[in-house]
Amino acid sequence: MVLFPDGCFSAHRQVSDIHKNKQRFHLKLTKPCSYKLSQLSFLRRRGSGRNPLTRRTTQKAHSMTTSTPKKPFSMIREFHLADWFTLANAVSGTGAIFSSMTYLQQHEAIHVYFACSLVVAALIFDILDGRIARWRQKSSILGRELDSLADVISFGVAPAIIGYGCGMQGLYDRVVLAYFVACGVSRLARYNVTAETLSQGTGKVKYFEGTPIPSSILLVGVLALAAWSGAVGQNLWFHEITFVGFKLHPLVLMFAVSGSLMISRFHIPKL
């Protein structure tokens, strides 16, 4: 047994008491902190994995910070100069349809002249847009699709409506006019699909398969001549034929011939 003097024993006891108090203080500090950290990590996992409101809010905030805003009228900004002429083509064809409808209501031949003149204007715009695209050497897939849609309106639907307004209003007439429009749409669809093959890698088509749809301008010219001579309505050239209770105007067959030539395989040189 080792005996310490009184002073040494009391000093040793004070040191041990200080060491114990220090350990207790350390435990008081570390336990709440570790509990709070574990609780925060649990809540974080719970919020990101189970709470849909928190997840949607986080995703929305992320998209707002990462997405780039688009400029207003971004589609119009992408138009080339030739595309504006193509739109003028479509607007002219739409105006021709309106003039034909006005003629059906007022029966004034001047509206037929307006309709036919607007189809001629559409043809001019159709020629110019191609020349401008080649001149500026700027073309796009959007421009090609615009050109096809405009041609359907101006050289497919508009001539058929003008023919209907001039008196081709029998059941068989409507079937033939609808056939003409369907042939025009099919002709343009085939051209869009086979244009790259026909160009043989040069980017320029040397010939058409079937007559191009703007050739319907010839039909419009015939109808304008008929309106000028007063041969519209009941006075339409070649009169009418009644078959099984329904009427057919023989003049409408020129639309059937034109539509059939569009979907034919004849090679027409491109000017």
Secondary structure, 3 states (H helix, E strand, C coil): CCCCCHHHHHHHHHHHHHHHHHHHHHHHHHHHHHHHHHHHHHHHHHHHHCCHHHHHHHHHHHHHHHCCCCCCCHHHHCCCHHHHHHHHHHHHHHHHHHHHHHHHHHCCHHHHHHHHHHHHHHHHHHHHHHHHHHHHCCCCHHHHHHHHHHHHHHHHHHHHHHHHHCCCCCHHHHHHHHHHHHHHHHHHHHHHHHHHHHHCCCCCCCEEECCCHHHHHHHHHHHHHHHHCCCCHHHCCCCCEEECCEEECHHHHHHHHHHHHHCCCCEEECC
